[in-house]
Amino acid sequence: MPIHLRLFLAILGLFFFISCSSSHSSNDSDILPDSDTDDSENTIDDDTDSEEDLDFIDDSDKIPNQDADQDSDSEKHDSDTDTNDEDYGPLPDNCIEVYPGKANSRLCLGPKKTNVRCKANPAENEYVTVIESDNSLGNIDEPMDINDDFVFFSLNPKDKKQCFDGETYCPNIYGCNRKDEYVYEIVSSKFMHHFFAVEGDIIVFNVVNGISPDFKSKIMLADLKTQKNFEITKSWGSYSQMQINFPYIAFKDTSDQLIIFNLETNISTKIPNLKCWDYPRIYGKNLVCRGRYDDEGLSKDELNETAWLVNMETFKVSPLSVFTYEGVNLTVSDNFAVFESARDSVYYSNAIGKLSGMEVYSFDLKTKREEKWTPEIKEIFKGNFTLPSFEYPYFSYVANETEKTSTGNSYVLNIETGEVFELFKEIGQWWPYIKDGYLLLGGYIRNGIAKLPALPKLPKNADELCEDNNPCTDNRYFVTDGECHFIPNHERCDDDDDTTLFDICIEGVCKGFAGTSTDEEMVLVEAGKFLYDGKEYEIEKPFKMDVFEVTNGKYAECVEAKACVEPLRKRSLTVLNYYGNPFYENFPVLYINQFEAQNYCNWLGKRLPTEFEWMKATWDGEEKTYLWGEEKPDYEAYPETFYANTTRGYPQMTDWDVVEVGTFPKDKTVGGIMDMSGNVSEWTTSEWTESLCDTPPCFGKFGSDLVVSKGGGYFTGPELKTRYPRTPWTHSFYTGFRCVKDIEE
């Protein structure tokens, strides 16, 4: 058990002994004082009772009586479920009554040995089933976890007498002992314990008091060595999907609100505005989850399915990736957040609602750079990569390479060497999760554990060990070979030459470009005023804007000059060999993030536009819904009134994808700028706000971590007011860009 947990529990136990021997009344449920009772913004609020704050309760002597309403709820519940004809006998030291005085609510803590065998010690790169489905105890459930002594899992008992009357689902927590390979009972009661997490000798688990109108739950923390339980939450809601990484425990309430409990300070913090749909995952001081951010000044719709990062020390919430269906099955480890993304997905033509083309991306928390980790797609319907997990240097994923999305093999990649291990066969959508050098697979149908090749952990001073003072390399320490590696990067630099407007790292050397370009295929946009939702705005200086979105062919010239990197992916939505294919040379370049788009423009002595400049150029000073006026595109009358390459909302359109720039003559401004209602949405440099602010520059909620993608497109609709919040480091198949150029006075 980690020394910090041992020390914490020793101090906590002493404090409980002193507290329980004091003059607290039987109704006092605040055993530990709150460290900051005035923090109404961050601590959990309850409209009816301040005692609803998350405080430890010493369950070693029985839970103290709680308020009258809570006792009433308990009696109501137990009057329906208590079986008085059972003789439970005296309460053992390792047991508590979750509802004091109710023998039927007894919860006992093991480990208690059974006569069922199991497997917990696979060889390297070997997969073993931990417990067979025909065992005498029960049916395997999820999740799974591991420590030095046990592989943990939950089982729904075959003997339904162990459940509340009439119930058929009441999983208890078990463990396969890693020394004798017998199954041990870890947590047992008539309640449901279907979520849990383990660190060292500490287990955190939920206690759900039956499936009934009274559905409520608690979260308990227990020490497996001392067999002591402590309640973290009281019975005022349902709590689930917890994670522990000392000193933090993260979990969700009934409304998916994220809550963080600090074991060192005894303070619980409800994160304002953030709701997590899936498991929160924590490592060190960082937490990641997929969910929704609701706040005044932010679009609720666009921030509904995205990946978020929470600093558990400061409670600051930051976006990780804001695009369509981002952040499915996230994990975080060391300096990386890893997530599955549907931004690249396409629908199977013969299976409505099923997707292909899922990918796994990482986000470097230090450099804010995104990287794709899954292999290139072989064919359009052979490359569905899902369910990522990461523990440096190993990255795991499931590859569904056929249209049968219920199948798929599990793979583990060493990101330092590129070596790939194939482990679980045809596991489908069950999530294998890496922890402590093992890959765990907990599911209703299958369970198992595989051992990865043992490697040392990344040293805390790895960055210092590998510092070479070169701004053009990422300094990386590889645990696989114990050596430093200097990975080329493509960040901005300074070549100390004022005549070069654009400096960039090329092959480890900082090189400058003069940024000379012609005004060919650019249109003058005069300074002046324009309307937006009836408000008047003004652009003070004239500028020139590209007639067309930047194409594959134009961008390739920058790549050839080594001033730009290739697109993150070479495909479009439906075409795998898109970038680099002469047939698509005059189509908009895709999979370019905002930084890379800015680099391209700078290379030519140009820049990306602001949202205000984009609107001024589009409307020619006249507010309108579409580039051609107010007539809504109608797919039934196509092509007579379908004026732009836009398909959202028009279900009879098929083969959604980009087209050659300038294809639609009516998708053109008065000045001659093309494709602003269709084709692709476009990067700007403006920070995201709910609406245009009255006086630019506008400063967004998340600063430059969330910027505006502007305009209509084939995937986003034709309206000129269309604007989306996007993380600038993110690449996609439906966002491109065009450049503007300042006019020298």
C-alpha positions in Angstrom: 0.0 0.0 0.0 1.4 3.4 -0.8 2.9 5.2 2.2 0.8 8.3 1.7 -2.4 6.2 2.0 -1.1 4.4 5.1 -0.1 7.7 6.8 -3.5 9.3 5.8 -5.5 6.4 7.3 -3.5 6.2 10.5 -4.1 9.9 11.1 -7.7 9.6 10.1 -8.3 6.7 12.4 -6.7 8.6 15.4 -8.9 11.6 14.6 -12.0 9.4 14.5 -11.2 7.9 17.9 -10.8 11.3 19.5 -14.0 12.6 17.8 -16.1 9.6 18.7 -15.0 9.9 22.3 -16.0 13.6 22.5 -19.3 15.1 23.5 -20.9 14.9 20.0 -24.6 14.3 20.1 -26.1 11.3 18.4 -27.4 13.6 15.6 -24.0 15.1 14.9 -23.0 13.8 11.5 -20.1 16.2 11.0 -17.3 14.0 12.4 -14.6 16.0 10.6 -14.9 19.8 10.5 -15.2 21.3 7.0 -12.1 23.2 6.1 -14.0 25.9 4.2 -17.6 26.0 5.0 -18.1 29.4 3.4 -17.1 28.3 -0.1 -20.6 28.3 -1.5 -19.4 28.3 -5.1 -17.3 25.2 -4.9 -18.7 23.0 -2.2 -21.8 20.9 -2.7 -24.9 22.8 -2.0 -28.1 21.4 -0.6 -31.3 23.5 -0.4 -32.7 21.7 2.7 -29.9 20.7 5.0 -26.3 22.0 5.3 -25.3 18.5 6.6 -25.6 17.2 3.1 -22.0 18.3 2.5 -19.7 15.3 1.8 -18.1 14.5 5.1 -16.4 11.3 6.3 -18.5 9.4 8.8 -16.8 6.8 11.0 -18.6 3.6 10.2 -16.4 1.5 12.4 -18.8 2.1 15.3 -22.0 2.4 13.2 -23.2 5.4 11.3 -24.6 8.2 13.6 -28.2 9.1 13.3 -28.9 11.5 10.5 -31.6 14.2 10.1 -35.3 13.3 10.5 -36.1 13.4 6.9 -33.3 10.9 6.1 -34.4 8.6 8.9 -37.9 8.7 7.5 -36.6 7.7 4.1 -34.6 4.8 5.6 -37.6 3.5 7.6 -39.8 3.8 4.5 -37.3 1.8 2.4 -36.6 -0.9 5.0 -40.3 -1.4 5.9 -40.6 -2.6 2.3 -37.5 -4.8 2.2 -36.7 -5.9 5.7 -37.1 -9.6 6.4 -37.7 -10.1 10.1 -37.6 -13.9 10.0 -33.8 -13.9 9.3 -31.5 -14.2 12.2 -28.5 -12.0 11.4 -26.8 -12.5 14.7 -24.4 -10.0 16.3 -22.7 -7.4 14.2 -19.1 -8.6 13.4 -16.3 -6.0 13.6 -15.9 -5.9 9.9 -19.5 -5.2 9.2 -21.8 -2.1 9.5 -25.5 -1.5 9.2 -25.9 1.0 6.5 -29.2 2.0 8.1 -28.5 1.8 11.9 -30.8 -0.7 13.6 -31.7 -2.4 10.3 -30.1 -5.8 10.3 -31.2 -6.3 6.6 -28.8 -3.4 5.7 -25.7 -5.2 6.9 -22.6 -4.6 4.8 -19.5 -6.6 5.5 -15.9 -6.1 4.3 -13.5 -8.9 3.4 -11.3 -10.3 2.1 -13.1 -13.6 2.9 -11.9 -16.7 1.0 -14.2 -18.9 -1.1 -13.6 -22.3 -2.6 -13.7 -21.0 -6.2 -10.5 -21.0 -8.2 -9.4 -18.1 -10.5 -6.4 -16.9 -12.6 -4.5 -13.7 -11.9 -1.0 -14.2 -13.1 -0.6 -14.3 -16.9 2.8 -14.5 -18.6 3.9 -11.5 -20.7 1.6 -10.8 -23.7 -0.7 -13.6 -22.4 -4.4 -13.3 -21.9 -6.2 -15.4 -19.2 -9.8 -15.6 -18.1 -9.9 -14.5 -14.4 -13.1 -16.4 -13.5 -15.0 -18.8 -15.6 -18.7 -18.2 -16.3 -19.7 -21.6 -14.9 -18.5 -20.8 -11.4 -20.7 -21.4 -8.3 -20.7 -17.8 -7.1 -22.3 -15.7 -9.8 -22.2 -14.0 -13.2 -19.3 -11.7 -14.1 -20.1 -8.0 -14.2 -18.0 -4.8 -14.8 -15.8 -3.0 -14.0 -12.4 -4.6 -13.1 -9.5 -3.2 -11.1 -6.2 -4.4 -9.7 -3.7 -3.9 -6.8 -0.7 -5.9 -5.5 -2.9 -8.5 -3.9 -6.1 -8.9 -6.0 -7.7 -8.6 -9.4 -11.1 -7.1 -8.5 -14.4 -7.7 -10.2 -18.1 -7.8 -9.4 -20.4 -10.8 -9.5 -24.2 -10.9 -9.5 -25.0 -13.9 -7.2 -26.7 -16.9 -8.5 -28.4 -17.4 -5.2 -31.0 -14.6 -5.4 -31.7 -14.9 -1.7 -28.7 -12.7 -1.3 -30.6 -9.9 -2.9 -33.5 -7.8 -1.6 -36.9 -9.5 -1.8 -37.8 -10.0 -5.4 -34.6 -8.5 -6.8 -32.4 -10.3 -9.3 -29.5 -7.9 -9.5 -27.3 -7.2 -6.5 -23.7 -7.6 -7.5 -21.1 -7.9 -4.8 -17.3 -7.2 -5.2 -14.9 -10.1 -5.3 -11.2 -10.4 -5.9 -8.9 -13.1 -7.4 -6.0 -13.4 -5.0 -2.7 -13.0 -7.0 -0.8 -15.4 -4.6 -3.1 -18.4 -4.2 -5.5 -17.8 -7.1 -8.7 -18.3 -5.1 -11.7 -16.0 -5.2 -12.2 -13.8 -2.1 -15.3 -11.9 -1.2 -14.4 -8.3 -0.7 -17.7 -6.4 -0.2 -21.0 -8.2 0.5 -24.5 -7.0 1.3 -28.0 -7.2 -0.1 -27.3 -3.9 -1.8 -25.9 -3.4 -5.3 -22.2 -2.6 -5.6 -21.8 -2.3 -9.3 -19.3 0.5 -9.4 -15.9 0.6 -7.6 -12.3 1.7 -7.9 -9.1 0.7 -6.1 -5.8 2.3 -5.2 -3.4 0.4 -3.0 -5.4 -1.0 0.0 -8.2 1.5 -0.4 -11.4 0.6 -2.2 -14.2 3.1 -3.1 -17.6 1.6 -4.0 -21.2 2.6 -4.3 -24.0 1.2 -2.2 -27.4 1.2 -3.9 -30.3 0.4 -1.7 -32.3 -1.7 -4.1 -34.2 -1.0 -7.3 -37.3 0.9 -6.0 -38.9 4.3 -6.0 -36.6 5.0 -3.1 -33.5 4.5 -5.3 -30.6 6.2 -3.6 -27.0 5.4 -3.0 -24.0 6.2 -1.0 -20.3 6.0 -1.7 -18.1 4.2 0.8 -14.4 4.2 1.3 -12.8 1.2 3.0 -9.3 0.0 4.0 -8.9 -3.7 3.0 -6.1 -4.2 5.6 -8.0 -2.9 8.6 -11.4 -3.8 7.3 -12.8 -0.4 8.2 -15.5 1.4 6.3 -16.1 5.1 6.1 -19.1 6.8 4.3 -18.2 9.6 1.9 -21.7 10.5 0.8 -25.1 10.4 2.6 -28.4 9.2 1.2 -29.4 12.2 -0.8 -28.9 11.0 -4.4 -27.4 8.4 -6.6 -23.7 8.3 -7.1 -21.8 6.3 -9.6 -18.7 5.7 -11.8 -16.1 6.7 -9.3 -12.3 6.9 -9.7 -9.6 7.3 -7.1 -6.0 8.6 -7.4 -4.8 9.8 -4.0 -5.8 12.2 -2.6 -8.7 12.7 -5.1 -11.9 10.7 -5.6 -14.1 11.7 -8.5 -17.7 10.6 -9.1 -21.0 11.8 -10.5 -24.4 12.6 -8.9 -27.8 11.8 -10.3 -27.7 14.7 -12.8 -24.2 13.7 -14.0 -22.7 16.6 -12.1 -19.0 16.0 -11.5 -17.9 16.0 -7.9 -14.3 15.8 -6.5 -13.6 14.7 -3.0 -10.2 15.5 -1.5 -9.1 12.9 1.1 -6.5 15.2 2.6 -8.7 18.2 3.2 -12.1 16.5 3.6 -13.6 19.0 1.2 -16.0 18.0 -1.6 -16.3 20.2 -4.7 -19.0 20.2 -7.2 -17.6 21.4 -10.5 -20.0 24.2 -11.7 -21.6 23.8 -15.1 -19.8 20.6 -16.1 -21.7 17.3 -16.5 -19.9 14.1 -17.4 -21.7 11.4 -19.4 -19.1 8.7 -18.8 -16.5 7.7 -16.2 -14.3 10.5 -15.1 -10.7 9.4 -15.4 -8.0 10.9 -13.1 -4.3 10.8 -12.9 -2.2 13.1 -10.7 -4.0 16.4 -10.5 -5.8 16.0 -13.9 -9.2 14.7 -14.6 -10.8 14.1 -18.0 -14.4 13.3 -19.0 -16.8 13.6 -21.9 -19.8 15.8 -21.3 -21.5 19.1 -21.5 -20.6 22.5 -20.3 -23.5 24.8 -19.5 -22.7 28.4 -18.8 -24.0 31.9 -19.6 -22.2 33.1 -22.7 -21.5 29.6 -24.1 -23.5 27.6 -26.6 -25.1 24.7 -24.9 -25.6 22.7 -28.1 -22.1 22.9 -29.4 -20.5 22.0 -26.0 -22.7 19.0 -25.5 -20.5 16.1 -26.7 -17.0 17.0 -26.1 -13.8 16.2 -24.1 -13.0 18.3 -21.0 -9.9 18.6 -18.7 -10.3 19.6 -15.0 -7.4 20.6 -12.8 -8.4 19.1 -9.4 -6.3 21.6 -7.5 -7.7 24.8 -9.0 -11.0 23.3 -10.4 -10.3 25.0 -13.7 -12.2 23.5 -16.6 -10.6 23.5 -20.1 -11.7 22.1 -23.4 -9.7 19.2 -24.8 -11.4 18.7 -28.1 -14.5 20.4 -29.3 -15.8 18.9 -32.5 -18.6 16.5 -33.3 -18.9 13.6 -30.8 -15.5 14.1 -29.2 -14.0 12.5 -26.1 -15.7 9.1 -26.1 -14.0 6.8 -23.6 -11.3 9.2 -22.3 -8.2 8.4 -20.3 -5.4 10.5 -18.9 -1.9 9.6 -17.9 1.3 11.6 -17.4 1.2 14.4 -19.9 -1.3 12.9 -22.3 -5.1 12.9 -22.5 -6.3 10.1 -24.9 -9.7 9.9 -26.4 -11.8 8.2 -29.1 -13.3 10.5 -31.7 -16.2 10.2 -34.1 -15.2 13.3 -36.0 -13.9 11.0 -38.8 -16.8 8.6 -38.9 -19.0 7.6 -41.8 -22.2 5.6 -41.8 -22.4 2.1 -43.1 -24.7 2.1 -46.2 -26.3 -1.1 -45.1 -26.4 -0.6 -41.3 -28.2 2.6 -40.2 -26.7 4.3 -37.2 -23.5 2.2 -37.2 -20.3 4.1 -37.8 -16.9 3.3 -39.3 -13.8 5.5 -39.2 -13.6 6.1 -35.5 -10.1 7.1 -34.5 -8.1 7.6 -31.3 -6.3 10.9 -30.7 -4.0 12.2 -27.9 -3.6 15.7 -26.6 -0.3 16.7 -25.1 -1.2 18.7 -21.9 2.0 20.6 -22.1 2.4 21.6 -25.7 -1.3 21.5 -26.7 -0.5 19.4 -29.7 -2.8 16.8 -31.1 -1.7 13.5 -32.5 -3.5 10.5 -34.1 -2.4 7.2 -32.7 -4.5 4.6 -34.5 -3.3 3.1 -37.8 -4.3 4.4 -41.2 -7.7 3.0 -42.4 -7.3 0.2 -44.9 -10.6 0.6 -46.7 -13.5 2.9 -46.1 -15.3 0.4 -43.9 -12.3 -1.3 -42.4 -10.8 0.9 -39.8 -13.1 1.5 -36.7 -10.7 2.1 -33.8 -12.3 2.5 -30.4 -12.0 2.2 -26.6 -8.6 3.7 -25.9 -6.6 3.4 -22.7 -3.1 4.7 -21.9 -0.4 4.0 -19.4 2.9 5.3 -20.6 4.3 4.0 -22.9 1.5 1.6 -23.7 -1.7 2.6 -25.6 -4.5 0.1 -26.1 -7.4 0.1 -28.5 -10.0 -2.2 -30.1 -10.0 -2.5 -33.9 -13.3 -3.4 -35.6 -12.1 -4.0 -39.2 -15.3 -5.4 -40.6 -18.9 -4.3 -40.8 -19.6 -6.5 -37.8 -19.2 -3.8 -35.2 -19.8 -6.3 -32.3 -16.4 -8.0 -33.1 -12.9 -6.7 -32.9 -9.5 -7.6 -31.5 -7.7 -5.8 -28.7 -4.3 -4.3 -29.5 -1.6 -2.6 -27.4 0.9 -0.2 -28.9 4.2 0.8 -27.4 4.3 4.5 -28.5 8.0 4.7 -28.2 9.0 1.8 -30.4 5.8 1.3 -32.5 5.6 -2.4 -31.4 2.1 -3.8 -31.4 0.7 -6.7 -29.4 -2.6 -8.4 -30.2 -4.2 -9.7 -27.0 -7.9 -10.3 -26.6 -9.7 -11.8 -29.6 -13.1 -10.6 -30.8 -14.0 -8.7 -27.7 -16.3 -6.2 -29.6 -17.3 -3.2 -27.6 -16.0 -4.3 -24.2 -13.4 -1.8 -22.9 -9.9 -3.2 -22.0 -8.3 -0.8 -19.5 -4.5 -0.6 -18.7 -3.4 -0.3 -15.1 -0.1 -1.1 -13.4 1.2 -2.9 -16.5 -1.8 -5.1 -17.0 -4.7 -4.9 -19.5 -8.0 -5.6 -17.7 -11.2 -6.7 -19.5 -14.3 -6.6 -17.4 -17.7 -7.2 -19.1 -21.0 -9.0 -18.7 -20.0 -11.7 -21.2 -16.2 -11.9 -20.9 -13.5 -11.1 -18.4 -9.8 -11.4 -18.5 -6.3 -10.0 -17.7 -3.2 -9.7 -19.9 0.3 -8.8 -18.8 2.3 -6.2 -20.7 6.1 -6.4 -20.9 7.5 -4.8 -17.8 9.1 -1.4 -18.2 10.3 1.1 -15.7 8.1 4.2 -15.0 8.9 7.5 -16.5 11.2 9.5 -14.2 9.7 12.7 -12.8 12.8 14.6 -14.0 12.7 13.2 -17.5 12.4 16.6 -19.1 15.5 17.8 -17.2 17.4 14.6 -18.2 16.8 15.3 -21.9 17.1 19.1 -22.2 19.1 20.0 -25.3 18.1 23.7 -25.5 16.9 23.3 -29.1 13.5 25.0 -29.6 13.0 22.8 -32.7 12.9 19.5 -30.9 10.6 17.8 -28.3 12.9 16.3 -25.7 11.7 12.8 -24.9 13.0 10.2 -22.5 12.2 6.6 -23.6 11.7 4.1 -20.8 11.9 1.3 -23.3 15.7 1.8 -23.9 16.4 4.3 -21.0 17.7 6.9 -23.5 16.9 10.4 -24.6 15.3 11.0 -27.9 14.9 14.4 -29.6 11.7 14.4 -31.6 11.4 17.1 -34.4 8.6 19.5 -33.9 7.2 22.2 -36.1 6.7 25.1 -33.7 7.3 28.7 -34.4 10.8 30.1 -33.7 12.8 33.3 -34.1 15.7 33.4 -36.6 16.8 36.9 -35.4 16.2 38.3 -38.9 13.6 41.1 -39.0 13.2 40.8 -42.8 11.7 37.3 -42.5 8.1 37.6 -41.6 7.6 33.9 -40.9 10.0 31.7 -38.9 9.5 28.0 -38.5 11.5 24.9 -37.5 12.6 22.8 -40.4 14.6 19.7 -39.8 15.7 20.9 -36.4 16.8 24.4 -37.6 14.9 27.6 -37.3 14.4 29.0 -40.8 12.8 32.3 -41.9 10.6 33.1 -44.9 10.1 36.5 -46.4 6.4 36.0 -46.8 6.2 37.4 -50.3 3.0 36.6 -52.2 0.9 38.1 -54.9 -2.6 39.4 -54.6 -3.7 36.9 -57.3 -7.2 35.5 -56.6 -7.8 38.0 -53.7 -10.6 40.5 -53.4 -10.5 43.9 -51.7 -12.8 44.4 -48.7 -13.3 48.0 -47.9 -13.3 49.4 -44.4 -16.7 50.3 -43.1 -19.8 49.4 -41.1 -22.0 46.3 -41.3 -25.0 44.9 -39.5 -25.3 41.7 -37.4 -28.6 40.9 -35.8 -29.5 44.5 -36.1 -26.4 45.8 -34.4 -23.8 47.9 -36.2 -20.2 46.9 -36.3 -17.2 48.5 -38.0 -14.0 47.3 -39.7 -11.6 50.2 -39.5 -9.0 49.1 -42.0 -9.4 47.6 -45.5 -8.0 44.2 -46.3 -7.9 41.6 -49.1 -9.4 38.1 -48.8 -8.8 34.9 -50.8 -11.5 34.2 -53.4 -11.2 30.5 -52.7 -10.7 28.3 -49.7 -7.1 27.0 -49.6 -6.9 23.9 -51.8 -4.9 20.7 -51.6 -2.7 21.9 -54.4 -1.9 25.3 -52.9 -1.2 23.8 -49.5 1.1 21.1 -51.0 3.4 23.9 -52.2 3.9 25.0 -48.6 4.6 21.4 -47.6 7.1 21.0 -50.5 8.9 24.2 -49.2 9.0 22.5 -45.8 7.2 25.4 -44.2 4.0 23.4 -43.6 3.3 19.9 -42.3 1.2 17.5 -44.2 -2.5 17.2 -43.2 -3.0 15.0 -40.2 -5.0 12.6 -42.4 -4.9 12.2 -46.2 -8.6 11.4 -46.5 -11.8 13.3 -46.8 -15.1 12.0 -45.3 -15.6 9.4 -48.1 -12.4 9.4 -50.1 -9.3 7.8 -48.5 -6.7 9.0 -51.1 -7.8 12.6 -51.1 -4.8 14.7 -50.3 -2.0 14.2 -52.8 -4.4 12.8 -55.4 -4.2 15.1 -58.6 -7.9 14.6 -59.1 -8.6 16.5 -55.9 -5.9 19.1 -56.3 -8.5 21.9 -56.5 -10.6 20.8 -53.6 -10.3 22.4 -50.1 -7.5 21.0 -47.9 -8.8 19.2 -44.8 -7.4 18.0 -41.5 -5.5 21.3 -40.9 -5.8 22.8 -37.4 -5.8 26.5 -36.8 -2.1 26.7 -36.0 -1.2 25.0 -39.2 -3.6 27.2 -41.2 -2.0 30.3 -39.7 1.4 29.0 -40.6 0.4 28.6 -44.2 -1.0 32.1 -44.4 2.1 33.5 -42.7 4.3 31.7 -45.1 2.6 33.8 -47.9 2.8 37.0 -45.9 -0.9 36.7 -45.0 -2.9 35.7 -41.9 -6.2 34.2 -40.9 -9.2 36.6 -40.7 -11.1 37.6 -37.5 -14.8 36.7 -37.3 -15.6 40.4 -37.8 -13.5 40.5 -41.0 -15.1 37.3 -42.2 -18.6 38.7 -41.7 -17.8 42.0 -43.4 -16.4 40.3 -46.5 -19.4 37.9 -46.6 -22.3 40.3 -46.3 -20.8 43.3 -48.3 -22.3 45.4 -45.5 -25.8 44.0 -46.0 -27.2 41.5 -43.4 -28.7 38.4 -45.0 -29.3 34.7 -44.2 -27.6 33.1 -47.2 -25.0 34.4 -49.6 -27.7 34.7 -52.4 -30.4 36.2 -50.1 -33.2 34.7 -48.1 -34.4 31.8 -50.3 -33.8 28.6 -48.3 -32.1 25.8 -50.3 -34.5 23.0 -51.2 -33.2 19.6 -51.9 -36.5 18.6 -53.7 -35.9 21.3 -56.3 -32.2 20.5 -56.7 -30.3 21.8 -58.6 -32.4 24.8 -59.4 -32.5 26.3 -55.9 -29.8 24.4 -54.1 -27.2 27.1 -54.3 -24.3 25.7 -52.2 -22.6 22.5 -51.2 -24.5 22.0 -47.9 -26.4 19.0 -46.8 -27.2 19.3 -43.1 -31.0 19.1 -42.7 -31.5 17.6 -46.2 -31.9 13.9 -45.6 -32.2 12.9 -49.3 -28.7 14.0 -50.0 -26.1 11.2 -50.2 -22.4 11.0 -50.5 -21.8 14.0 -48.3 -18.3 15.5 -49.0 -16.5 18.5 -50.2 -16.5 19.6 -53.9 -14.1 21.5 -56.0 -13.9 25.2 -55.0 -16.0 27.6 -56.9 -18.5 24.8 -58.1 -21.6 26.7 -57.1 -21.9 30.1 -58.9 -24.5 31.6 -56.6 -22.4 30.8 -53.5 -20.5 34.1 -54.2 -20.3 37.5 -52.5 -20.9 40.7 -54.5 -17.1 41.2 -54.5 -16.6 37.7 -55.9 -15.6 35.6 -52.8 -16.7 32.0 -53.3 -18.0 29.1 -51.1 -18.8 31.0 -47.8 -22.3 29.3 -47.5 -21.0 25.9 -48.5 -18.1 23.4 -48.8 -16.2 23.7 -45.5 -16.4 25.9 -42.4 -13.4 28.1 -41.9 -10.9 29.0 -39.2 -10.8 32.4 -37.7 -8.5 33.9 -35.0 -11.5 35.1 -32.8 -12.0 33.6 -29.4 -15.3 31.9 -28.8 -18.2 33.9 -27.3 -21.9 33.1 -27.3 -22.5 36.0 -29.8 -20.4 38.8 -31.3 -19.4 41.2 -28.6 -20.2 44.9 -29.0 -16.6 46.1 -29.2 -13.9 43.9 -30.5 -11.5 42.4 -29.7 -13.7 39.8 -28.0 -12.3 37.7 -25.1 -13.9 34.2 -24.7 -14.6 32.1 -21.6 -11.7 29.8 -22.4 -9.4 32.3 -24.0 -7.5 31.1 -27.1 -8.3 27.5 -26.1 -11.6 27.9 -27.9 -11.9 29.8 -31.2 -14.6 30.5 -33.8 -15.0 28.3 -36.9 -17.1 30.4 -39.3 -19.5 29.9 -42.1 -21.6 27.4 -43.8 -20.4 24.0 -45.2 -21.4 20.6 -46.4 -21.5 19.3 -42.9 -22.7 22.5 -41.0 -25.5 24.1 -43.0 -25.7 27.1 -45.3 -26.5 30.0 -42.9 -23.9 32.8 -42.9 -24.3 33.3 -39.2 -23.2 29.8 -38.6 -20.4 29.8 -36.0 -19.0 27.0 -33.9 -16.6 26.8 -30.9 -13.6 24.7 -31.8 -10.3 23.8 -30.1 -7.6 25.3 -32.3 -5.4 22.2 -32.2 -8.1 19.9 -33.5 -8.2 18.6 -37.1 -11.3 17.5 -39.0 -12.8 16.6 -42.3 -15.2 19.5 -42.5 -13.1 22.5 -41.5 -10.8 24.4 -43.9 -9.6 28.0 -44.2 -8.8 31.0 -46.4 -6.3 33.8 -45.8 -6.5 37.6 -45.6 -3.8 40.2 -46.3 -3.3 43.6 -44.7 -3.1 46.5 -47.1 0.0 48.5 -46.6 -0.6 52.2 -46.1 
